[in-house]
Amino acid sequence: MSYEVRLSSSRNIPYFYNTQTGQSSWDAPSELSQAEIDALPGAAQYLRGEGRPSQVRASHLLVKHRDSRRPSSWKEADITRSKEEAIDILKGYQREIDGSEDKFIELATKHSDCSSHSSGGDLGTFKSGQMQKPFEDAAFSLQVGQFSDIVSTDSGVHLILRTA
């Protein structure tokens, strides 16, 4: 059998994919030894964290909510929406973006609750340990040009675009 390790875009965790049958599983194939699992394509990057870039560049679109660390922004002095309302807003933006980097930049410029809105959501380059963990994990797991699903941090909820 032929397996590879892939990263789930919805759960941001690795899974095992059988390239012959097209089936996938969260659990390692029982017929493989640990050495065989370690040798699978993708294992170094997704199971052992090797191959992770030393830094990434990303942009984001942040929607804060009343339970955010600082529930205010450049456009709203007192943010009172619930986290659920913030997620719904972000889902709407996600539908509008529909894979378009230009639309992402446009919406981040108009609507992001982060001061990075003035640069289309661009946060510049950052290394591991510089961002909140859920944000960092999502940004480092993306390929260049790929969008995250909704990511929740103490700052609010984000859509992330890895740019380099």
FIKOLZA-1660 file (N, C-alpha, C; in steps of 0.1 Angstrom, whole numbers, plus 5000, padded with zeros to 4 digits):
% residues 164
   i   px   py   pz ch aa at
   1 5008 4988 5000  A  M  N
   1 5000 5000 5000  A  M CA
   1 5009 5012 5000  A  M  C
   2 5003 5023 4994  A  S  N
   2 5011 5035 4993  A  S CA
   2 5004 5046 5001  A  S  C
   3 5011 5052 5011  A  Y  N
   3 5005 5062 5020  A  Y CA
   3 5013 5074 5019  A  Y  C
   4 5007 5086 5023  A  E  N
   4 5014 5098 5025  A  E CA
   4 5007 5105 5036  A  E  C
   5 5014 5114 5043  A  V  N
   5 5009 5122 5054  A  V CA
   5 5005 5136 5048  A  V  C
   6 4993 5140 5050  A  R  N
   6 4988 5153 5046  A  R CA
   6 4983 5161 5058  A  R  C
   7 4980 5174 5056  A  L  N
   7 4975 5182 5066  A  L CA
   7 4961 5186 5063  A  L  C
   8 4952 5183 5073  A  S  N
   8 4938 5187 5071  A  S CA
   8 4937 5202 5071  A  S  C
   9 4930 5207 5061  A  S  N
   9 4928 5222 5061  A  S CA
   9 4917 5226 5070  A  S  C
  10 4908 5217 5073  A  S  N
  10 4897 5221 5082  A  S CA
  10 4901 5220 5097  A  S  C
  11 4909 5209 5100  A  R  N
  11 4912 5207 5114  A  R CA
  11 4927 5210 5118  A  R  C
  12 4935 5213 5107  A  N  N
  12 4949 5217 5109  A  N CA
  12 4957 5207 5116  A  N  C
  13 4954 5194 5114  A  I  N
  13 4962 5183 5119  A  I CA
  13 4965 5173 5108  A  I  C
  14 4976 5165 5110  A  P  N
  14 4979 5156 5100  A  P CA
  14 4970 5144 5099  A  P  C
  15 4969 5138 5087  A  Y  N
  15 4962 5126 5085  A  Y CA
  15 4969 5117 5075  A  Y  C
  16 4965 5104 5074  A  F  N
  16 4971 5095 5066  A  F CA
  16 4963 5092 5053  A  F  C
  17 4968 5094 5042  A  Y  N
  17 4961 5092 5029  A  Y CA
  17 4967 5081 5021  A  Y  C
  18 4958 5072 5017  A  N  N
  18 4962 5060 5009  A  N CA
  18 4960 5065 4994  A  N  C
  19 4972 5066 4987  A  T  N
  19 4972 5071 4974  A  T CA
  19 4966 5061 4964  A  T  C
  20 4965 5048 4968  A  Q  N
  20 4959 5038 4959  A  Q CA
  20 4944 5038 4960  A  Q  C
  21 4939 5039 4972  A  T  N
  21 4924 5037 4974  A  T CA
  21 4917 5051 4975  A  T  C
  22 4925 5061 4978  A  G  N
  22 4919 5075 4980  A  G CA
  22 4913 5076 4994  A  G  C
  23 4915 5066 5002  A  Q  N
  23 4909 5067 5016  A  Q CA
  23 4919 5074 5025  A  Q  C
  24 4913 5080 5035  A  S  N
  24 4921 5087 5045  A  S CA
  24 4917 5083 5059  A  S  C
  25 4927 5085 5069  A  S  N
  25 4924 5082 5083  A  S CA
  25 4932 5090 5092  A  S  C
  26 4926 5094 5103  A  W  N
  26 4934 5101 5113  A  W CA
  26 4944 5092 5120  A  W  C
  27 4942 5079 5120  A  D  N
  27 4951 5070 5127  A  D CA
  27 4961 5064 5117  A  D  C
  28 4973 5062 5122  A  A  N
  28 4983 5056 5113  A  A CA
  28 4979 5042 5109  A  A  C
  29 4983 5038 5097  A  P  N
  29 4979 5025 5092  A  P CA
  29 4985 5014 5101  A  P  C
  30 4977 5005 5106  A  S  N
  30 4982 4995 5115  A  S CA
  30 4993 4985 5109  A  S  C
  31 4992 4984 5096  A  E  N
  31 5002 4975 5089  A  E CA
  31 5016 4981 5088  A  E  C
  32 5017 4994 5091  A  L  N
  32 5031 5000 5089  A  L CA
  32 5038 5001 5103  A  L  C
  33 5051 4998 5102  A  S  N
  33 5059 5000 5114  A  S CA
  33 5062 5015 5116  A  S  C
  34 5067 5019 5128  A  Q  N
  34 5070 5033 5131  A  Q CA
  34 5080 5038 5121  A  Q  C
  35 5090 5030 5118  A  A  N
  35 5100 5034 5108  A  A CA
  35 5094 5037 5094  A  A  C
  36 5085 5028 5090  A  E  N
  36 5078 5030 5077  A  E CA
  36 5069 5043 5078  A  E  C
  37 5063 5046 5089  A  I  N
  37 5055 5058 5091  A  I CA
  37 5064 5070 5090  A  I  C
  38 5075 5070 5097  A  D  N
  38 5085 5081 5096  A  D CA
  38 5090 5084 5083  A  D  C
  39 5090 5074 5074  A  A  N
  39 5096 5075 5060  A  A CA
  39 5085 5080 5050  A  A  C
  40 5073 5080 5054  A  L  N
  40 5062 5084 5045  A  L CA
  40 5064 5099 5040  A  L  C
  41 5060 5101 5027  A  P  N
  41 5060 5115 5022  A  P CA
  41 5051 5124 5031  A  P  C
  42 5057 5135 5035  A  G  N
  42 5049 5144 5044  A  G CA
  42 5052 5142 5059  A  G  C
  43 5057 5130 5063  A  A  N
  43 5059 5127 5077  A  A CA
  43 5068 5137 5084  A  A  C
  44 5079 5141 5077  A  A  N
  44 5089 5150 5083  A  A CA
  44 5083 5163 5086  A  A  C
  45 5075 5168 5077  A  Q  N
  45 5069 5182 5078  A  Q CA
  45 5057 5182 5088  A  Q  C
  46 5048 5172 5087  A  Y  N
  46 5036 5172 5094  A  Y CA
  46 5036 5165 5107  A  Y  C
  47 5044 5154 5108  A  L  N
  47 5044 5146 5121  A  L CA
  47 5055 5150 5130  A  L  C
  48 5067 5154 5124  A  R  N
  48 5078 5157 5132  A  R CA
  48 5081 5172 5132  A  R  C
  49 5074 5180 5124  A  G  N
  49 5076 5194 5124  A  G CA
  49 5089 5199 5117  A  G  C
  50 5096 5189 5110  A  E  N
  50 5107 5193 5102  A  E CA
  50 5102 5199 5089  A  E  C
  51 5111 5207 5083  A  G  N
  51 5106 5212 5070  A  G CA
  51 5097 5225 5073  A  G  C
  52 5094 5228 5085  A  R  N
  52 5086 5240 5088  A  R CA
  52 5095 5252 5085  A  R  C
  53 5090 5261 5078  A  P  N
  53 5098 5273 5075  A  P CA
  53 5103 5280 5087  A  P  C
  54 5114 5287 5087  A  S  N
  54 5119 5295 5098  A  S CA
  54 5110 5307 5100  A  S  C
  55 5104 5312 5090  A  Q  N
  55 5096 5324 5091  A  Q CA
  55 5086 5324 5079  A  Q  C
  56 5075 5331 5081  A  V  N
  56 5065 5332 5071  A  V CA
  56 5061 5347 5070  A  V  C
  57 5054 5350 5059  A  R  N
  57 5048 5364 5058  A  R CA
  57 5033 5361 5056  A  R  C
  58 5025 5368 5063  A  A  N
  58 5010 5366 5062  A  A CA
  58 5002 5379 5063  A  A  C
  59 4991 5378 5058  A  S  N
  59 4981 5389 5060  A  S CA
  59 4969 5383 5067  A  S  C
  60 4961 5392 5073  A  H  N
  60 4949 5386 5079  A  H CA
  60 4938 5397 5079  A  H  C
  61 4926 5391 5081  A  L  N
  61 4914 5399 5083  A  L CA
  61 4908 5396 5096  A  L  C
  62 4909 5405 5105  A  L  N
  62 4905 5403 5119  A  L CA
  62 4891 5409 5122  A  L  C
  63 4882 5401 5128  A  V  N
  63 4870 5406 5134  A  V CA
  63 4870 5404 5149  A  V  C
  64 4870 5415 5156  A  K  N
  64 4870 5414 5171  A  K CA
  64 4855 5412 5176  A  K  C
  65 4855 5407 5188  A  H  N
  65 4842 5406 5195  A  H CA
  65 4843 5411 5209  A  H  C
  66 4832 5411 5216  A  R  N
  66 4833 5417 5230  A  R CA
  66 4842 5410 5239  A  R  C
  67 4845 5397 5237  A  D  N
  67 4854 5390 5246  A  D CA
  67 4869 5390 5241  A  D  C
  68 4871 5398 5230  A  S  N
  68 4885 5399 5225  A  S CA
  68 4894 5406 5236  A  S  C
  69 4906 5404 5235  A  R  N
  69 4916 5410 5244  A  R CA
  69 4914 5425 5245  A  R  C
  70 4913 5432 5234  A  R  N
  70 4910 5446 5234  A  R CA
  70 4898 5449 5225  A  R  C
  71 4886 5449 5230  A  P  N
  71 4874 5450 5222  A  P CA
  71 4871 5464 5216  A  P  C
  72 4881 5469 5209  A  S  N
  72 4880 5482 5202  A  S CA
  72 4889 5482 5190  A  S  C
  73 4886 5491 5181  A  S  N
  73 4895 5491 5169  A  S CA
  73 4895 5505 5163  A  S  C
  74 4902 5506 5152  A  W  N
  74 4903 5519 5145  A  W CA
  74 4889 5524 5140  A  W  C
  75 4880 5515 5138  A  K  N
  75 4867 5519 5133  A  K CA
  75 4855 5518 5143  A  K  C
  76 4858 5511 5155  A  E  N
  76 4848 5510 5165  A  E CA
  76 4854 5512 5179  A  E  C
  77 4850 5521 5186  A  A  N
  77 4856 5524 5200  A  A CA
  77 4852 5513 5210  A  A  C
  78 4840 5508 5208  A  D  N
  78 4835 5498 5218  A  D CA
  78 4828 5486 5210  A  D  C
  79 4835 5475 5208  A  I  N
  79 4829 5464 5201  A  I CA
  79 4821 5455 5210  A  I  C
  80 4808 5454 5206  A  T  N
  80 4798 5447 5215  A  T CA
  80 4793 5434 5209  A  T  C
  81 4797 5430 5197  A  R  N
  81 4792 5418 5190  A  R CA
  81 4797 5406 5198  A  R  C
  82 4790 5395 5197  A  S  N
  82 4794 5382 5203  A  S CA
  82 4804 5376 5194  A  S  C
  83 4811 5366 5199  A  K  N
  83 4820 5358 5191  A  K CA
  83 4813 5351 5179  A  K  C
  84 4801 5346 5182  A  E  N
  84 4793 5339 5172  A  E CA
  84 4790 5349 5160  A  E  C
  85 4786 5362 5164  A  E  N
  85 4784 5372 5154  A  E CA
  85 4796 5375 5146  A  E  C
  86 4808 5376 5153  A  A  N
  86 4820 5378 5146  A  A CA
  86 4824 5367 5136  A  A  C
  87 4821 5355 5140  A  I  N
  87 4824 5343 5131  A  I CA
  87 4814 5344 5119  A  I  C
  88 4802 5348 5121  A  D  N
  88 4792 5349 5110  A  D CA
  88 4797 5360 5100  A  D  C
  89 4802 5371 5105  A  I  N
  89 4807 5382 5097  A  I CA
  89 4819 5376 5088  A  I  C
  90 4828 5369 5095  A  L  N
  90 4839 5364 5088  A  L CA
  90 4836 5353 5078  A  L  C
  91 4825 5345 5081  A  K  N
  91 4821 5336 5071  A  K CA
  91 4815 5343 5058  A  K  C
  92 4809 5354 5060  A  G  N
  92 4804 5362 5049  A  G CA
  92 4816 5367 5040  A  G  C
  93 4826 5372 5047  A  Y  N
  93 4838 5377 5040  A  Y CA
  93 4845 5365 5033  A  Y  C
  94 4845 5353 5039  A  Q  N
  94 4851 5341 5033  A  Q CA
  94 4844 5338 5020  A  Q  C
  95 4830 5339 5020  A  R  N
  95 4823 5336 5008  A  R CA
  95 4826 5347 4997  A  R  C
  96 4827 5360 5001  A  E  N
  96 4831 5370 4991  A  E CA
  96 4845 5368 4985  A  E  C
  97 4854 5364 4994  A  I  N
  97 4868 5363 4990  A  I CA
  97 4869 5351 4979  A  I  C
  98 4863 5340 4982  A  D  N
  98 4862 5329 4973  A  D CA
  98 4875 5326 4966  A  D  C
  99 4886 5326 4973  A  G  N
  99 4899 5323 4968  A  G CA
  99 4907 5335 4961  A  G  C
 100 4901 5347 4961  A  S  N
 100 4907 5358 4955  A  S CA
 100 4916 5366 4964  A  S  C
 101 4929 5367 4962  A  E  N
 101 4938 5375 4970  A  E CA
 101 4934 5390 4969  A  E  C
 102 4930 5394 4957  A  D  N
 102 4926 5409 4956  A  D CA
 102 4914 5412 4964  A  D  C
 103 4904 5403 4964  A  K  N
 103 4892 5405 4972  A  K CA
 103 4896 5405 4987  A  K  C
 104 4905 5396 4991  A  F  N
 104 4909 5395 5005  A  F CA
 104 4915 5408 5009  A  F  C
 105 4924 5414 5001  A  I  N
 105 4931 5426 5004  A  I CA
 105 4921 5438 5005  A  I  C
 106 4911 5438 4996  A  E  N
 106 4901 5448 4996  A  E CA
 106 4893 5447 5009  A  E  C
 107 4888 5435 5013  A  L  N
 107 4880 5434 5025  A  L CA
 107 4888 5437 5037  A  L  C
 108 4901 5432 5038  A  A  N
 108 4909 5435 5049  A  A CA
 108 4911 5450 5051  A  A  C
 109 4913 5457 5040  A  T  N
 109 4915 5472 5041  A  T CA
 109 4902 5479 5046  A  T  C
 110 4891 5474 5042  A  K  N
 110 4878 5481 5046  A  K CA
 110 4873 5476 5060  A  K  C
 111 4875 5463 5063  A  H  N
 111 4868 5458 5074  A  H CA
 111 4876 5452 5086  A  H  C
 112 4889 5450 5084  A  S  N
 112 4897 5444 5095  A  S CA
 112 4898 5453 5107  A  S  C
 113 4896 5447 5119  A  D  N
 113 4897 5454 5131  A  D CA
 113 4911 5456 5136  A  D  C
 114 4921 5453 5127  A  C  N
 114 4935 5454 5131  A  C CA
 114 4941 5467 5124  A  C  C
 115 4951 5473 5130  A  S  N
 115 4957 5484 5123  A  S CA
 115 4964 5481 5110  A  S  C
 116 4966 5468 5108  A  S  N
 116 4972 5463 5095  A  S CA
 116 4962 5465 5084  A  S  C
 117 4950 5469 5086  A  H  N
 117 4940 5472 5076  A  H CA
 117 4946 5482 5066  A  H  C
 118 4954 5491 5070  A  S  N
 118 4959 5502 5061  A  S CA
 118 4969 5496 5051  A  S  C
 119 4974 5484 5054  A  S  N
 119 4983 5477 5044  A  S CA
 119 4976 5464 5039  A  S  C
 120 4963 5464 5038  A  G  N
 120 4956 5453 5032  A  G CA
 120 4957 5441 5041  A  G  C
 121 4960 5443 5054  A  G  N
 121 4961 5431 5064  A  G CA
 121 4974 5426 5065  A  G  C
 122 4984 5431 5057  A  D  N
 122 4998 5426 5058  A  D CA
 122 5004 5427 5071  A  D  C
 123 5009 5416 5077  A  L  N
 123 5015 5416 5090  A  L CA
 123 5030 5416 5089  A  L  C
 124 5035 5414 5076  A  G  N
 124 5050 5413 5074  A  G CA
 124 5054 5399 5077  A  G  C
 125 5067 5398 5078  A  T  N
 125 5074 5385 5081  A  T CA
 125 5075 5383 5096  A  T  C
 126 5072 5371 5100  A  F  N
 126 5074 5368 5115  A  F CA
 126 5079 5353 5116  A  F  C
 127 5085 5352 5128  A  K  N
 127 5091 5339 5131  A  K CA
 127 5082 5332 5142  A  K  C
 128 5085 5319 5144  A  S  N
 128 5078 5312 5154  A  S CA
 128 5080 5319 5168  A  S  C
 129 5069 5319 5175  A  G  N
 129 5069 5326 5188  A  G CA
 129 5065 5340 5189  A  G  C
 130 5063 5346 5177  A  Q  N
 130 5060 5360 5176  A  Q CA
 130 5045 5363 5176  A  Q  C
 131 5037 5353 5173  A  M  N
 131 5022 5355 5172  A  M CA
 131 5016 5346 5182  A  M  C
 132 5003 5348 5185  A  Q  N
 132 4996 5339 5193  A  Q CA
 132 4996 5325 5187  A  Q  C
 133 4996 5315 5195  A  K  N
 133 4999 5301 5190  A  K CA
 133 4989 5297 5180  A  K  C
 134 4975 5298 5182  A  P  N
 134 4966 5294 5171  A  P CA
 134 4969 5301 5158  A  P  C
 135 4972 5313 5158  A  F  N
 135 4975 5321 5146  A  F CA
 135 4987 5316 5140  A  F  C
 136 4998 5315 5148  A  E  N
 136 5011 5310 5143  A  E CA
 136 5009 5296 5137  A  E  C
 137 5003 5287 5144  A  D  N
 137 5001 5273 5139  A  D CA
 137 4994 5273 5125  A  D  C
 138 4984 5281 5124  A  A  N
 138 4976 5282 5111  A  A CA
 138 4985 5288 5100  A  A  C
 139 4992 5299 5103  A  A  N
 139 5000 5306 5093  A  A CA
 139 5011 5297 5088  A  A  C
 140 5018 5290 5097  A  F  N
 140 5029 5282 5093  A  F CA
 140 5025 5269 5086  A  F  C
 141 5012 5265 5088  A  S  N
 141 5007 5253 5081  A  S CA
 141 5003 5256 5067  A  S  C
 142 5001 5268 5063  A  L  N
 142 4996 5272 5050  A  L CA
 142 5007 5272 5040  A  L  C
 143 5004 5269 5027  A  Q  N
 143 5013 5271 5016  A  Q CA
 143 5011 5285 5012  A  Q  C
 144 5021 5291 5005  A  V  N
 144 5021 5304 5000  A  V CA
 144 5009 5305 4990  A  V  C
 145 5000 5316 4993  A  G  N
 145 4988 5318 4985  A  G CA
 145 4976 5311 4990  A  G  C
 146 4978 5303 5001  A  Q  N
 146 4966 5296 5006  A  Q CA
 146 4960 5304 5018  A  Q  C
 147 4947 5302 5019  A  F  N
 147 4939 5309 5029  A  F CA
 147 4936 5299 5041  A  F  C
 148 4935 5304 5053  A  S  N
 148 4931 5295 5064  A  S CA
 148 4916 5295 5065  A  S  C
 149 4911 5286 5073  A  D  N
 149 4897 5286 5077  A  D CA
 149 4897 5297 5088  A  D  C
 150 4886 5298 5095  A  I  N
 150 4885 5308 5106  A  I CA
 150 4894 5303 5118  A  I  C
 151 4902 5312 5123  A  V  N
 151 4911 5309 5134  A  V CA
 151 4908 5319 5145  A  V  C
 152 4906 5313 5157  A  S  N
 152 4902 5321 5169  A  S CA
 152 4914 5323 5178  A  S  C
 153 4917 5335 5182  A  T  N
 153 4927 5338 5192  A  T CA
 153 4922 5348 5202  A  T  C
 154 4930 5352 5212  A  D  N
 154 4926 5361 5222  A  D CA
 154 4922 5375 5215  A  D  C
 155 4927 5378 5203  A  S  N
 155 4925 5390 5197  A  S CA
 155 4911 5391 5190  A  S  C
 156 4906 5379 5186  A  G  N
 156 4893 5378 5179  A  G CA
 156 4894 5367 5169  A  G  C
 157 4887 5368 5158  A  V  N
 157 4887 5357 5148  A  V CA
 157 4893 5362 5135  A  V  C
 158 4900 5354 5129  A  H  N
 158 4908 5358 5117  A  H CA
 158 4906 5349 5105  A  H  C
 159 4908 5355 5093  A  L  N
 159 4911 5347 5081  A  L CA
 159 4926 5351 5078  A  L  C
 160 4934 5341 5075  A  I  N
 160 4948 5343 5072  A  I CA
 160 4951 5339 5058  A  I  C
 161 4960 5347 5052  A  L  N
 161 4965 5344 5038  A  L CA
 161 4980 5344 5040  A  L  C
 162 4986 5333 5037  A  R  N
 162 5001 5332 5037  A  R CA
 162 5006 5338 5024  A  R  C
 163 5015 5348 5025  A  T  N
 163 5020 5355 5013  A  T CA
 163 5034 5352 5009  A  T  C
 164 5042 5346 5019  A  A  N
 164 5056 5342 5016  A  A CA
 164 5061 5333 5027  A  A  C
% end
